[in-house]
Structures are given as structure tokens and as C-alpha cells.
């Protein structure tokens, strides 16, 4: 049962774990776009812009939403775009494997932080890999792959 004592964990999840998972996801998209020669813009959060660090823009409500956009890839192939679209989930899966490996080897002790991290990473991956349209211009990552394979679209829907 959820009670007042659980509020600490709730705020830890909302303000630390979910933004970290989101940044890992978007970093996966950015990494593959960078590998294939795309120019990247990586926005963390929503609302008023606070500051920029290179191609990374940080906004006031940092835990709300994040997205990665890229311009034309130098290596413009379907495979490159598929890897960019799936890069977020690949990075999330890699972070799950890393955390579990560090726990299994005894480098990290099992802790609710890591449980929440893995739980919300799987949650994030599920919605990225579920083929759906959040709006006309915002397909899920898997829907973007579907559109690319079926219609040849290579628009950047990475958010």
C-alpha cells in the first residue's frame, strides 16, 4: 500500500531515475545519429531553456520530456535510420544488462534504486517499441521503423 513514507521513493523516481533513463534513451538515439554523421540536437526537459552544453539543451522542467533530433545523415541508409530509431532502446537494454551484471558480480548491492531503474527502463522500452502514433507527427520509435520500411519515410520522430 502506498503511504506517506513512500513519497521519498516517488520523488527519487520522478526527479532522478526517470530523467536518467530518459537521458540514456535519448543518448542512444544521439549516439547512432552521430555515428552515421548526423548533426544532433538533444533537449532535456520542457519549458524555459536554462542553458546549453554543446548540442545539449537543458530546460527548466528537466524531468518532464526529452527528445533528440538529427539532421540528414551522411551515411543515409535504411539500416542507419533503423539503428538511430532503435538506439534509445538499445541503450536502455544495455544499461539494464550493465546494472544487473554489476549486481551479480557483487560490485553493487541490490537496492531499490536499481530495481526502480530496471523497472522503469523496461517500461520506457515497452512504449518506445510499441508501434503507435502519439500524434500525426510523433510516432513511437518502432512505428518510425515501420514507416521507414513500408513507406520509405526517414523523418526524425525521436521524442
DRENTORKOL-3810 file (N, C-alpha, C; in nm, 4 decimals):
REM DRENTORKOL-3810
@n.u->0.0842; n.v->-0.1173; n.w->0.0000; ca.u->0.0000; ca.v->0.0000; ca.w->0.0000; c.u->0.0893; c.v->0.1244; c.w->0.0000
@n.u->0.0512; n.v->0.2214; n.w->-0.0795; ca.u->0.1268; ca.v->0.3455; ca.w->-0.0917; c.u->0.0912; c.v->0.4371; c.w->0.0253
@n.u->0.1933; n.v->0.4856; n.w->0.0971; ca.u->0.1665; ca.v->0.5773; ca.w->0.2080; c.u->0.2672; c.v->0.6922; c.w->0.2069
@n.u->0.2602; n.v->0.7767; n.w->0.3052; ca.u->0.3433; ca.v->0.8959; ca.w->0.3115; c.u->0.4931; c.v->0.8633; c.w->0.3093
@n.u->0.5319; n.v->0.7526; n.w->0.3689; ca.u->0.6735; ca.v->0.7137; ca.w->0.3707; c.u->0.7254; c.v->0.6811; c.w->0.2305
@n.u->0.6353; n.v->0.6460; n.w->0.1391; ca.u->0.6745; ca.v->0.6128; ca.w->0.0022; c.u->0.6999; c.v->0.7366; c.w->-0.0837
@n.u->0.6677; n.v->0.8544; n.w->-0.0328; ca.u->0.6856; ca.v->0.9769; ca.w->-0.1106; c.u->0.8322; c.v->1.0021; c.w->-0.1444
@n.u->0.9240; n.v->0.9638; n.w->-0.0574; ca.u->1.0663; ca.v->0.9803; ca.w->-0.0863; c.u->1.1044; c.v->0.9003; c.w->-0.2094
@n.u->1.0616; n.v->0.7747; n.w->-0.2142; ca.u->1.0896; ca.v->0.6902; ca.w->-0.3301; c.u->1.0203; c.v->0.7449; c.w->-0.4547
@n.u->0.8979; n.v->0.7945; n.w->-0.4386; ca.u->0.8260; ca.v->0.8528; ca.w->-0.5514; c.u->0.9057; c.v->0.9700; c.w->-0.6111
@n.u->0.9513; n.v->1.0628; n.w->-0.5259; ca.u->1.0259; ca.v->1.1781; ca.w->-0.5761; c.u->1.1626; c.v->1.1380; c.w->-0.6305
@n.u->1.2259; n.v->1.0374; n.w->-0.5727; ca.u->1.3513; ca.v->0.9851; ca.w->-0.6273; c.u->1.3275; c.v->0.9315; c.w->-0.7680
@n.u->1.2193; n.v->0.8567; n.w->-0.7842; ca.u->1.1866; ca.v->0.8024; ca.w->-0.9162; c.u->1.1542; c.v->0.9132; c.w->-1.0154
@n.u->1.0710; n.v->1.0082; n.w->-0.9753; ca.u->1.0272; ca.v->1.1157; ca.w->-1.0642; c.u->1.1400; c.v->1.2113; c.w->-1.1009
@n.u->1.2203; n.v->1.2502; n.w->-1.0042; ca.u->1.3185; ca.v->1.3570; ca.w->-1.0253; c.u->1.4588; c.v->1.3080; c.w->-1.0586
@n.u->1.4882; n.v->1.1793; n.w->-1.0349; ca.u->1.6227; ca.v->1.1282; ca.w->-1.0620; c.u->1.6203; c.v->1.0100; c.w->-1.1592
@n.u->1.5466; n.v->0.9047; n.w->-1.1246; ca.u->1.5534; ca.v->0.7817; ca.w->-1.2039; c.u->1.4928; c.v->0.7995; c.w->-1.3434
@n.u->1.3700; n.v->0.8500; n.w->-1.3531; ca.u->1.3082; ca.v->0.8671; ca.w->-1.4850; c.u->1.3863; c.v->0.9631; c.w->-1.5752
@n.u->1.4337; n.v->1.0782; n.w->-1.5255; ca.u->1.5155; ca.v->1.1627; ca.w->-1.6126; c.u->1.6451; c.v->1.0928; c.w->-1.6568
@n.u->1.7054; n.v->1.0151; n.w->-1.5686; ca.u->1.8271; ca.v->0.9417; ca.w->-1.6048; c.u->1.7977; c.v->0.8397; c.w->-1.7148
@n.u->1.6895; n.v->0.7665; n.w->-1.7018; ca.u->1.6508; ca.v->0.6682; ca.w->-1.8037; c.u->1.6189; c.v->0.7379; c.w->-1.9354
@n.u->1.5511; n.v->0.8506; n.w->-1.9274; ca.u->1.5187; ca.v->0.9275; ca.w->-2.0474; c.u->1.6449; c.v->0.9765; c.w->-2.1161
@n.u->1.7394; n.v->1.0260; n.w->-2.0384; ca.u->1.8651; ca.v->1.0737; ca.w->-2.0974; c.u->1.9439; c.v->0.9596; c.w->-2.1612
@n.u->1.9440; n.v->0.8429; n.w->-2.0969; ca.u->2.0114; ca.v->0.7265; ca.w->-2.1558; c.u->1.9444; c.v->0.6900; c.w->-2.2884
@n.u->1.8120; n.v->0.6909; n.w->-2.2898; ca.u->1.7372; ca.v->0.6589; ca.w->-2.4116; c.u->1.7721; c.v->0.7575; c.w->-2.5245
@n.u->1.7631; n.v->0.8848; n.w->-2.4941; ca.u->1.7922; ca.v->0.9859; ca.w->-2.5967; c.u->1.9394; c.v->0.9837; c.w->-2.6378
@n.u->2.0281; n.v->0.9522; n.w->-2.5444; ca.u->2.1707; ca.v->0.9396; ca.w->-2.5773; c.u->2.1926; c.v->0.8268; c.w->-2.6776
@n.u->2.1113; n.v->0.7209; n.w->-2.6693; ca.u->2.1201; ca.v->0.6122; ca.w->-2.7672; c.u->2.0858; c.v->0.6595; c.w->-2.9065
@n.u->1.9780; n.v->0.7378; n.w->-2.9186; ca.u->1.9436; ca.v->0.7954; ca.w->-3.0491; c.u->2.0567; c.v->0.8862; c.w->-3.0977
@n.u->2.1040; n.v->0.9732; n.w->-3.0088; ca.u->2.2088; ca.v->1.0695; ca.w->-3.0456; c.u->2.3373; c.v->0.9984; c.w->-3.0866
@n.u->2.3740; n.v->0.8931; n.w->-3.0146; ca.u->2.4959; ca.v->0.8191; ca.w->-3.0454; c.u->2.4918; c.v->0.7639; c.w->-3.1879
@n.u->2.3825; n.v->0.6970; n.w->-3.2228; ca.u->2.3748; ca.v->0.6381; ca.w->-3.3567; c.u->2.3629; c.v->0.7448; c.w->-3.4652
@n.u->2.2927; n.v->0.8536; n.w->-3.4376; ca.u->2.2877; ca.v->0.9636; ca.w->-3.5349; c.u->2.4273; c.v->1.0209; c.w->-3.5555
@n.u->2.5027; n.v->1.0355; n.w->-3.4481; ca.u->2.6396; ca.v->1.0869; ca.w->-3.4565; c.u->2.7292; c.v->0.9898; c.w->-3.5349
@n.u->2.7175; n.v->0.8601; n.w->-3.5071; ca.u->2.7968; ca.v->0.7575; ca.w->-3.5769; c.u->2.7757; c.v->0.7665; c.w->-3.7270
@n.u->2.6522; n.v->0.7925; n.w->-3.7696; ca.u->2.6203; ca.v->0.7972; ca.w->-3.9119; c.u->2.6282; c.v->0.9389; c.w->-3.9698
@n.u->2.6894; n.v->1.0307; n.w->-3.8955; ca.u->2.7204; ca.v->1.1627; ca.w->-3.9488; c.u->2.6102; c.v->1.2653; c.w->-3.9417
@n.u->2.5122; n.v->1.2448; n.w->-3.8576; ca.u->2.4050; ca.v->1.3426; ca.w->-3.8435; c.u->2.4421; c.v->1.4519; c.w->-3.7449
@n.u->2.3861; n.v->1.5690; n.w->-3.7652; ca.u->2.4018; ca.v->1.6782; ca.w->-3.6698; c.u->2.2898; c.v->1.6643; c.w->-3.5671
@n.u->2.3262; n.v->1.6657; n.w->-3.4395; ca.u->2.2342; ca.v->1.6293; ca.w->-3.3324; c.u->2.1955; c.v->1.7499; c.w->-3.2481
@n.u->2.0692; n.v->1.7529; n.w->-3.2074; ca.u->2.0201; ca.v->1.8434; ca.w->-3.1037; c.u->1.9520; c.v->1.7560; c.w->-3.0004
@n.u->1.9916; n.v->1.7715; n.w->-2.8763; ca.u->1.9443; ca.v->1.6856; ca.w->-2.7673; c.u->1.8842; c.v->1.7782; c.w->-2.6630
@n.u->1.7530; n.v->1.7711; n.w->-2.6430; ca.u->1.6842; ca.v->1.8579; ca.w->-2.5472; c.u->1.6388; c.v->1.7753; c.w->-2.4274
@n.u->1.6732; n.v->1.8221; n.w->-2.3097; ca.u->1.6330; ca.v->1.7568; ca.w->-2.1857; c.u->1.5297; c.v->1.8455; c.w->-2.1184
@n.u->1.4079; n.v->1.7939; n.w->-2.1048; ca.u->1.3045; ca.v->1.8656; ca.w->-2.0339; c.u->1.2138; c.v->1.9482; c.w->-2.1220
@n.u->1.1298; n.v->2.0255; n.w->-2.0551; ca.u->1.0331; ca.v->2.1122; ca.w->-2.1213; c.u->1.0330; c.v->2.2467; c.w->-2.0506
@n.u->0.9680; n.v->2.3428; n.w->-2.1122; ca.u->0.9605; ca.v->2.4756; ca.w->-2.0523; c.u->1.0754; c.v->2.5642; c.w->-2.0961
@n.u->1.1017; n.v->2.6653; n.w->-2.0159; ca.u->1.2026; ca.v->2.7656; ca.w->-2.0471; c.u->1.3434; c.v->2.7036; c.w->-2.0498
@n.u->1.4213; n.v->2.7432; n.w->-2.1513; ca.u->1.5584; ca.v->2.6932; ca.w->-2.1628; c.u->1.6436; c.v->2.7535; c.w->-2.0520
@n.u->1.7192; n.v->2.6668; n.w->-1.9832; ca.u->1.8099; ca.v->2.7127; ca.w->-1.8783; c.u->1.9498; c.v->2.7383; c.w->-1.9323
@n.u->2.0052; n.v->2.6385; n.w->-2.0054; ca.u->2.1403; ca.v->2.6526; ca.w->-2.0597; c.u->2.1667; c.v->2.5455; c.w->-2.1646
@n.u->2.2742; n.v->2.5650; n.w->-2.2404; ca.u->2.3214; ca.v->2.4700; ca.w->-2.3411; c.u->2.4594; c.v->2.4205; c.w->-2.3014
@n.u->2.4854; n.v->2.2944; n.w->-2.3315; ca.u->2.6201; ca.v->2.2383; ca.w->-2.3221; c.u->2.6435; c.v->2.1691; c.w->-2.4553
@n.u->2.7139; n.v->2.2358; n.w->-2.5461; ca.u->2.7305; ca.v->2.1819; ca.w->-2.6813; c.u->2.5949; c.v->2.1644; c.w->-2.7465
@n.u->2.5673; n.v->2.0444; n.w->-2.7998; ca.u->2.4382; ca.v->2.0218; ca.w->-2.8648; c.u->2.3260; c.v->1.9870; c.w->-2.7671
@n.u->2.3547; n.v->1.9891; n.w->-2.6371; ca.u->2.2559; ca.v->1.9527; ca.w->-2.5353; c.u->2.1942; c.v->2.0793; c.w->-2.4766
@n.u->2.0605; n.v->2.0836; n.w->-2.4787; ca.u->1.9858; ca.v->2.1959; ca.w->-2.4226; c.u->1.9105; c.v->2.1460; c.w->-2.2995
@n.u->1.9254; n.v->2.2141; n.w->-2.1878; ca.u->1.8573; ca.v->2.1752; ca.w->-2.0646; c.u->1.7477; c.v->2.2771; c.w->-2.0361
@n.u->1.6273; n.v->2.2262; n.w->-2.0112; ca.u->1.5120; ca.v->2.3115; ca.w->-1.9844; c.u->1.4672; c.v->2.2983; c.w->-1.8396
@n.u->1.3894; n.v->2.3946; n.w->-1.7959; ca.u->1.3515; ca.v->2.4069; ca.w->-1.6549; c.u->1.2861; c.v->2.2806; c.w->-1.5983
@n.u->1.1895; n.v->2.2247; n.w->-1.6668; ca.u->1.1198; ca.v->2.1059; ca.w->-1.6161; c.u->1.1922; c.v->1.9835; c.w->-1.6732
@n.u->1.3115; n.v->1.9586; n.w->-1.6222; ca.u->1.4039; ca.v->1.8590; ca.w->-1.6778; c.u->1.3502; c.v->1.7162; c.w->-1.6727
@n.u->1.2570; n.v->1.6877; n.w->-1.5860; ca.u->1.2058; ca.v->1.5524; ca.w->-1.5704; c.u->1.0832; c.v->1.5240; c.w->-1.6562
@n.u->1.0324; n.v->1.6250; n.w->-1.7266; ca.u->0.9058; ca.v->1.6124; ca.w->-1.7977; c.u->0.9170; c.v->1.5383; c.w->-1.9298
@n.u->1.0106; n.v->1.5783; n.w->-2.0149; ca.u->1.0171; ca.v->1.5249; ca.w->-2.1503; c.u->1.1558; c.v->1.5518; c.w->-2.2057
@n.u->1.2021; n.v->1.4669; n.w->-2.2910; ca.u->1.3298; ca.v->1.4887; ca.w->-2.3585; c.u->1.3177; c.v->1.4370; c.w->-2.5009
@n.u->1.3998; n.v->1.4903; n.w->-2.5891; ca.u->1.3979; ca.v->1.4402; ca.w->-2.7252; c.u->1.5311; c.v->1.4689; c.w->-2.7933
@n.u->1.5555; n.v->1.3912; n.w->-2.8954; ca.u->1.6760; ca.v->1.4045; ca.w->-2.9764; c.u->1.6309; c.v->1.4244; c.w->-3.1200
@n.u->1.6871; n.v->1.5242; n.w->-3.1845; ca.u->1.6590; ca.v->1.5470; ca.w->-3.3254; c.u->1.7908; c.v->1.5413; c.w->-3.4008
@n.u->1.7827; n.v->1.4997; n.w->-3.5244; ca.u->1.9037; ca.v->1.4983; ca.w->-3.6058; c.u->1.8719; c.v->1.5439; c.w->-3.7464
@n.u->1.9741; n.v->1.6013; n.w->-3.8082; ca.u->1.9609; ca.v->1.6424; ca.w->-3.9474; c.u->2.0152; c.v->1.5313; c.w->-4.0355
@n.u->2.0024; n.v->1.5477; n.w->-4.1626; ca.u->2.0394; ca.v->1.4459; ca.w->-4.2614; c.u->2.1672; c.v->1.3711; c.w->-4.2236
@n.u->2.1589; n.v->1.2406; n.w->-4.2318; ca.u->2.2748; ca.v->1.1567; ca.w->-4.2035; c.u->2.3683; c.v->1.1544; c.w->-4.3244
@n.u->2.4980; n.v->1.1568; n.w->-4.3004; ca.u->2.5945; ca.v->1.1445; ca.w->-4.4093; c.u->2.5881; c.v->1.0049; c.w->-4.4698
@n.u->2.5669; n.v->0.9062; n.w->-4.3859; ca.u->2.5507; ca.v->0.7679; ca.w->-4.4302; c.u->2.4015; c.v->0.7370; c.w->-4.4262
@n.u->2.3302; n.v->0.7860; n.w->-4.5271; ca.u->2.1841; ca.v->0.7865; ca.w->-4.5295; c.u->2.1299; c.v->0.6555; c.w->-4.5876
@n.u->2.1237; n.v->0.5534; n.w->-4.5019; ca.u->2.0693; ca.v->0.4239; ca.w->-4.5430; c.u->1.9539; c.v->0.3865; c.w->-4.4503
@n.u->1.8727; n.v->0.2917; n.w->-4.4942; ca.u->1.7634; ca.v->0.2456; ca.w->-4.4088; c.u->1.8188; c.v->0.1855; c.w->-4.2801
@n.u->1.9271; n.v->0.1097; n.w->-4.2917; ca.u->1.9874; ca.v->0.0480; ca.w->-4.1731; c.u->2.0325; c.v->0.1546; c.w->-4.0742
@n.u->2.0932; n.v->0.2619; n.w->-4.1242; ca.u->2.1383; ca.v->0.3697; ca.w->-4.0355; c.u->2.0201; c.v->0.4316; c.w->-3.9625
@n.u->1.9121; n.v->0.4607; n.w->-4.0345; ca.u->1.7944; ca.v->0.5207; ca.w->-3.9708; c.u->1.7308; c.v->0.4243; c.w->-3.8698
@n.u->1.7259; n.v->0.2966; n.w->-3.9036; ca.u->1.6697; ca.v->0.1976; ca.w->-3.8102; c.u->1.7518; c.v->0.1957; c.w->-3.6820
@n.u->1.8842; n.v->0.1977; n.w->-3.6947; ca.u->1.9689; ca.v->0.1982; ca.w->-3.5747; c.u->1.9503; c.v->0.3259; c.w->-3.4938
@n.u->1.9316; n.v->0.4388; n.w->-3.5609; ca.u->1.9053; ca.v->0.5634; ca.w->-3.4886; c.u->1.7721; c.v->0.5519; c.w->-3.4142
@n.u->1.6679; n.v->0.5038; n.w->-3.4822; ca.u->1.5364; ca.v->0.4911; ca.w->-3.4185; c.u->1.5387; c.v->0.3940; c.w->-3.3007
@n.u->1.6117; n.v->0.2850; n.w->-3.3140; ca.u->1.6160; ca.v->0.1828; ca.w->-3.2085; c.u->1.7282; c.v->0.2055; c.w->-3.1078
@n.u->1.8125; n.v->0.3040; n.w->-3.1338; ca.u->1.9274; ca.v->0.3303; ca.w->-3.0471; c.u->1.8901; c.v->0.3586; c.w->-2.9032
@n.u->1.7798; n.v->0.4264; n.w->-2.8800; ca.u->1.7370; ca.v->0.4550; ca.w->-2.7433; c.u->1.7081; c.v->0.3280; c.w->-2.6660
@n.u->1.6324; n.v->0.2384; n.w->-2.7264; ca.u->1.6001; ca.v->0.1118; ca.w->-2.6595; c.u->1.7241; c.v->0.0246; c.w->-2.6446
@n.u->1.8139; n.v->0.0295; n.w->-2.7414; ca.u->1.9391; ca.v->-0.0462; ca.w->-2.7284; c.u->2.0203; c.v->0.0032; c.w->-2.6088
@n.u->2.0263; n.v->0.1343; n.w->-2.5906; ca.u->2.0986; ca.v->0.1897; ca.w->-2.4758; c.u->2.0270; c.v->0.1556; c.w->-2.3449
@n.u->1.8934; n.v->0.1599; n.w->-2.3440; ca.u->1.8201; ca.v->0.1205; ca.w->-2.2233; c.u->1.8466; c.v->-0.0258; c.w->-2.1902
@n.u->1.8412; n.v->-0.1124; n.w->-2.2900; ca.u->1.8681; ca.v->-0.2549; ca.w->-2.2667; c.u->2.0111; c.v->-0.2755; c.w->-2.2177
@n.u->2.1047; n.v->-0.2032; n.w->-2.2779; ca.u->2.2439; ca.v->-0.2123; ca.w->-2.2332; c.u->2.2615; c.v->-0.1679; c.w->-2.0892
@n.u->2.1888; n.v->-0.0640; n.w->-2.0486; ca.u->2.2004; ca.v->-0.0167; ca.w->-1.9099; c.u->2.1408; c.v->-0.1183; c.w->-1.8127
@n.u->2.0347; n.v->-0.1871; n.w->-1.8536; ca.u->1.9762; ca.v->-0.2933; ca.w->-1.7702; c.u->2.0768; c.v->-0.4067; c.w->-1.7528
@n.u->2.1369; n.v->-0.4480; n.w->-1.8623; ca.u->2.2363; ca.v->-0.5561; ca.w->-1.8558; c.u->2.3540; c.v->-0.5144; c.w->-1.7689
@n.u->2.3993; n.v->-0.3908; n.w->-1.7828; ca.u->2.5114; ca.v->-0.3414; ca.w->-1.7029; c.u->2.4776; c.v->-0.3421; c.w->-1.5537
@n.u->2.3629; n.v->-0.2873; n.w->-1.5171; ca.u->2.3221; ca.v->-0.2829; ca.w->-1.3753; c.u->2.3112; c.v->-0.4239; c.w->-1.3181
@n.u->2.2427; n.v->-0.5127; n.w->-1.3910; ca.u->2.2282; ca.v->-0.6497; ca.w->-1.3415; c.u->2.3626; c.v->-0.7203; c.w->-1.3310
@n.u->2.4522; n.v->-0.6970; n.w->-1.4254; ca.u->2.5857; ca.v->-0.7578; ca.w->-1.4198; c.u->2.6639; c.v->-0.7080; c.w->-1.2991
@n.u->2.6557; n.v->-0.5786; n.w->-1.2721; ca.u->2.7271; ca.v->-0.5231; ca.w->-1.1569; c.u->2.6716; c.v->-0.5765; c.w->-1.0253
@n.u->2.5425; n.v->-0.6024; n.w->-1.0202; ca.u->2.4831; ca.v->-0.6629; ca.w->-0.9004; c.u->2.5257; c.v->-0.8088; c.w->-0.8887
@n.u->2.5203; n.v->-0.8822; n.w->-1.0003; ca.u->2.5566; ca.v->-1.0244; ca.w->-0.9977; c.u->2.7032; c.v->-1.0474; c.w->-0.9614
@n.u->2.7907; n.v->-0.9549; n.w->-1.0022; ca.u->2.9332; ca.v->-0.9698; ca.w->-0.9696; c.u->2.9670; c.v->-0.9167; c.w->-0.8314
@n.u->2.8694; n.v->-0.8587; n.w->-0.7633; ca.u->2.8921; ca.v->-0.8084; ca.w->-0.6286; c.u->2.9496; c.v->-0.6676; c.w->-0.6222
@n.u->2.9641; n.v->-0.6021; n.w->-0.7367; ca.u->3.0161; ca.v->-0.4648; ca.w->-0.7362; c.u->2.9110; c.v->-0.3672; c.w->-0.6826
@n.u->2.7836; n.v->-0.3969; n.w->-0.7057; ca.u->2.6727; ca.v->-0.3192; ca.w->-0.6498; c.u->2.5906; c.v->-0.4124; c.w->-0.5614
@n.u->2.5406; n.v->-0.3589; n.w->-0.4528; ca.u->2.4479; ca.v->-0.4331; ca.w->-0.3683; c.u->2.3071; c.v->-0.4138; c.w->-0.4244
@n.u->2.2224; n.v->-0.5159; n.w->-0.4165; ca.u->2.0833; ca.v->-0.4956; ca.w->-0.4589; c.u->2.0211; c.v->-0.3810; c.w->-0.3771
@n.u->1.9511; n.v->-0.2940; n.w->-0.4454; ca.u->1.8927; ca.v->-0.1769; ca.w->-0.3796; c.u->1.7683; c.v->-0.1360; c.w->-0.4571
@n.u->1.6739; n.v->-0.0735; n.w->-0.3897; ca.u->1.5506; ca.v->-0.0295; ca.w->-0.4534; c.u->1.5783; c.v->0.0674; c.w->-0.5685
@n.u->1.6850; n.v->0.1461; n.w->-0.5603; ca.u->1.7213; ca.v->0.2374; ca.w->-0.6694; c.u->1.7428; c.v->0.1588; c.w->-0.7979
@n.u->1.8190; n.v->0.0486; n.w->-0.7909; ca.u->1.8484; ca.v->-0.0310; ca.w->-0.9103; c.u->1.7238; c.v->-0.1050; c.w->-0.9588
@n.u->1.6425; n.v->-0.1517; n.w->-0.8642; ca.u->1.5164; ca.v->-0.2158; ca.w->-0.9011; c.u->1.4300; c.v->-0.1170; c.w->-0.9796
@n.u->1.4155; n.v->0.0041; n.w->-0.9272; ca.u->1.3358; ca.v->0.1069; ca.w->-0.9951; c.u->1.3965; c.v->0.1425; c.w->-1.1302
@n.u->1.5282; n.v->0.1518; n.w->-1.1347; ca.u->1.5973; ca.v->0.1851; ca.w->-1.2595; c.u->1.5637; c.v->0.0819; c.w->-1.3674
@n.u->1.5757; n.v->-0.0460; n.w->-1.3345; ca.u->1.5477; ca.v->-0.1515; ca.w->-1.4314; c.u->1.3991; c.v->-0.1540; c.w->-1.4658
@n.u->1.3136; n.v->-0.1426; n.w->-1.3666; ca.u->1.1691; ca.v->-0.1444; ca.w->-1.3876; c.u->1.1272; c.v->-0.0344; c.w->-1.4856
@n.u->1.1703; n.v->0.0885; n.w->-1.4605; ca.u->1.1302; ca.v->0.1995; ca.w->-1.5466; c.u->1.2010; c.v->0.1972; c.w->-1.6817
@n.u->1.3177; n.v->0.1356; n.w->-1.6887; ca.u->1.3842; ca.v->0.1187; ca.w->-1.8188; c.u->1.3032; c.v->0.0255; c.w->-1.9074
@n.u->1.2546; n.v->-0.0841; n.w->-1.8502; ca.u->1.1702; ca.v->-0.1768; ca.w->-1.9262; c.u->1.0415; c.v->-0.1063; c.w->-1.9687
@n.u->0.9829; n.v->-0.0302; n.w->-1.8791; ca.u->0.8628; ca.v->0.0474; ca.w->-1.9092; c.u->0.8889; c.v->0.1420; c.w->-2.0271
@n.u->0.9994; n.v->0.2143; n.w->-2.0212; ca.u->1.0344; ca.v->0.3097; ca.w->-2.1264; c.u->1.0531; c.v->0.2388; c.w->-2.2598
@n.u->1.1244; n.v->0.1241; n.w->-2.2559; ca.u->1.1469; ca.v->0.0471; ca.w->-2.3778; c.u->1.0156; c.v->-0.0042; c.w->-2.4367
@n.u->0.9244; n.v->-0.0492; n.w->-2.3507; ca.u->0.7971; ca.v->-0.1007; ca.w->-2.3989; c.u->0.7260; c.v->0.0035; c.w->-2.4845
@n.u->0.7155; n.v->0.1259; n.w->-2.4349; ca.u->0.6432; ca.v->0.2285; ca.w->-2.5090; c.u->0.7195; c.v->0.2775; c.w->-2.6314
@n.u->0.8508; n.v->0.2683; n.w->-2.6292; ca.u->0.9285; ca.v->0.3045; ca.w->-2.7481; c.u->0.9141; c.v->0.1974; c.w->-2.8567
@n.u->0.9038; n.v->0.0723; n.w->-2.8153; ca.u->0.8980; ca.v->-0.0381; ca.w->-2.9110; c.u->0.7558; c.v->-0.0793; c.w->-2.9472
@n.u->0.6566; n.v->-0.0209; n.w->-2.8815; ca.u->0.5170; ca.v->-0.0461; ca.w->-2.9165; c.u->0.4838; c.v->0.0410; c.w->-3.0377
@n.u->0.4438; n.v->-0.0194; n.w->-3.1499; ca.u->0.4187; ca.v->0.0601; ca.w->-3.2708; c.u->0.2893; c.v->0.1416; c.w->-3.2593
@n.u->0.3052; n.v->0.2688; n.w->-3.2281; ca.u->0.1887; ca.v->0.3557; ca.w->-3.2093; c.u->0.2220; c.v->0.4966; c.w->-3.2562
@n.u->0.1174; n.v->0.5721; n.w->-3.2813; ca.u->0.1338; ca.v->0.7142; ca.w->-3.3153; c.u->0.0811; c.v->0.7956; c.w->-3.1979
@n.u->0.1704; n.v->0.8743; n.w->-3.1387; ca.u->0.1296; ca.v->0.9592; ca.w->-3.0273; c.u->0.0553; c.v->1.0806; c.w->-3.0795
@n.u->0.0909; n.v->1.1227; n.w->-3.2003; ca.u->0.0186; ca.v->1.2240; ca.w->-3.2766; c.u->0.0612; c.v->1.2024; c.w->-3.4213
@n.u->0.0076; n.v->1.2803; n.w->-3.5114; ca.u->0.0411; ca.v->1.2597; ca.w->-3.6525; c.u->0.1905; c.v->1.2737; c.w->-3.6797
@n.u->0.2558; n.v->1.3651; n.w->-3.6116; ca.u->0.3980; ca.v->1.3896; ca.w->-3.6340; c.u->0.4889; c.v->1.3193; c.w->-3.5344
@n.u->0.4336; n.v->1.2397; n.w->-3.4436; ca.u->0.5139; ca.v->1.1777; ca.w->-3.3388; c.u->0.4868; c.v->1.0280; c.w->-3.3252
@n.u->0.5489; n.v->0.9483; n.w->-3.4117; ca.u->0.5348; ca.v->0.8036; ca.w->-3.3966; c.u->0.6292; c.v->0.7520; c.w->-3.2886
@n.u->0.5968; n.v->0.6360; n.w->-3.2332; ca.u->0.6917; ca.v->0.5696; ca.w->-3.1434; c.u->0.8139; c.v->0.5300; c.w->-3.2262
@n.u->0.9183; n.v->0.4901; n.w->-3.1601; ca.u->1.0400; ca.v->0.4500; ca.w->-3.2322; c.u->1.0118; c.v->0.3339; c.w->-3.3277
@n.u->0.9362; n.v->0.2353; n.w->-3.2815; ca.u->0.9067; ca.v->0.1198; ca.w->-3.3671; c.u->0.8146; c.v->0.1578; c.w->-3.4814
@n.u->0.7214; n.v->0.2506; n.w->-3.4594; ca.u->0.6358; ca.v->0.2961; ca.w->-3.5684; c.u->0.7185; c.v->0.3704; c.w->-3.6723
@n.u->0.8207; n.v->0.4419; n.w->-3.6281; ca.u->0.9105; ca.v->0.5098; ca.w->-3.7222; c.u->0.9850; c.v->0.4069; c.w->-3.8077
@n.u->1.0258; n.v->0.2968; n.w->-3.7464; ca.u->1.0909; ca.v->0.1894; ca.w->-3.8225; c.u->0.9915; c.v->0.1317; c.w->-3.9233
@n.u->0.8701; n.v->0.1061; n.w->-3.8791; ca.u->0.7656; ca.v->0.0536; ca.w->-3.9684; c.u->0.7431; c.v->0.1482; c.w->-4.0860
@n.u->0.7270; n.v->0.2782; n.w->-4.0577; ca.u->0.7055; ca.v->0.3766; ca.w->-4.1641; c.u->0.8226; c.v->0.3771; c.w->-4.2618
@n.u->0.9424; n.v->0.3677; n.w->-4.2085; ca.u->1.0611; ca.v->0.3670; ca.w->-4.2939; c.u->1.0609; c.v->0.2450; c.w->-4.3856
@n.u->1.0320; n.v->0.1291; n.w->-4.3302; ca.u->1.0345; ca.v->0.0070; ca.w->-4.4106; c.u->0.9179; c.v->-0.0012; c.w->-4.5090
@n.u->0.8008; n.v->0.0438; n.w->-4.4674; ca.u->0.6834; ca.v->0.0331; ca.w->-4.5542; c.u->0.6736; c.v->0.1471; c.w->-4.6553
@n.u->0.7013; n.v->0.2710; n.w->-4.6108; ca.u->0.6783; ca.v->0.3872; ca.w->-4.6965; c.u->0.8056; c.v->0.4597; c.w->-4.7377
@n.u->0.9190; n.v->0.4198; n.w->-4.6821; ca.u->1.0436; ca.v->0.4860; ca.w->-4.7154; c.u->1.0632; c.v->0.6182; c.w->-4.6444
@n.u->0.9800; n.v->0.6474; n.w->-4.5437; ca.u->0.9932; ca.v->0.7731; ca.w->-4.4693; c.u->1.1138; c.v->0.7653; c.w->-4.3779
@n.u->1.1911; n.v->0.8724; n.w->-4.3713; ca.u->1.3042; ca.v->0.8759; ca.w->-4.2808; c.u->1.3049; c.v->1.0042; c.w->-4.1993
@n.u->1.1855; n.v->1.0472; n.w->-4.1665; ca.u->1.1673; ca.v->1.1666; ca.w->-4.0848; c.u->1.2161; c.v->1.1387; c.w->-3.9429
@n.u->1.2637; n.v->1.2391; n.w->-3.8715; ca.u->1.3175; ca.v->1.2126; ca.w->-3.7377; c.u->1.2095; c.v->1.2285; c.w->-3.6303
@n.u->1.1482; n.v->1.1189; n.w->-3.5846; ca.u->1.0407; ca.v->1.1252; ca.w->-3.4857; c.u->1.0890; c.v->1.0995; c.w->-3.3440
@n.u->1.2130; n.v->1.1300; n.w->-3.3151; ca.u->1.2746; ca.v->1.0833; ca.w->-3.1911; c.u->1.2361; c.v->1.1639; c.w->-3.0687
@n.u->1.1196; n.v->1.1431; n.w->-3.0206; ca.u->1.0820; ca.v->1.2009; ca.w->-2.8919; c.u->0.9781; c.v->1.1177; c.w->-2.8262
END
